[in-house]
Amino acid sequence: YKVHPNVNLYGAGTAIRTNDTELGFQAGVIGHVPLTNKVNGFAKAGWGNDIKQTYQVGAQYEVRPDVDLNVYYSNDKTAKGLHAGVGYSF
């Protein structure tokens, strides 16, 4: 949810099915700022019950209006370190 041109709030849910179904949630805030016409910097902080705390800082490069490449540093319980990926918006 956009609360400011450079600040969004988010909410997410998870459902993991093994023998029992485990439900989780996370909520947080994402701040972003244009660095060049195709590169955006961002910082993200989130809190929840299954993914307790998540902190990220990184940059996204726009390949197309709906596809971006991203690199970020994440500090959470299971995925600490430098990450890279591809994002698709629809």
Secondary structure, DSSP 8 states (H G I E B T S, - for coil): -EEETTEEEEEEEEEEESSSEEEEEEEEEEEEEESSSSEEEEEEEEEESSS-EEEEEEEEEEEETTEEEEEEEE-SSS--EEEEEEEE--
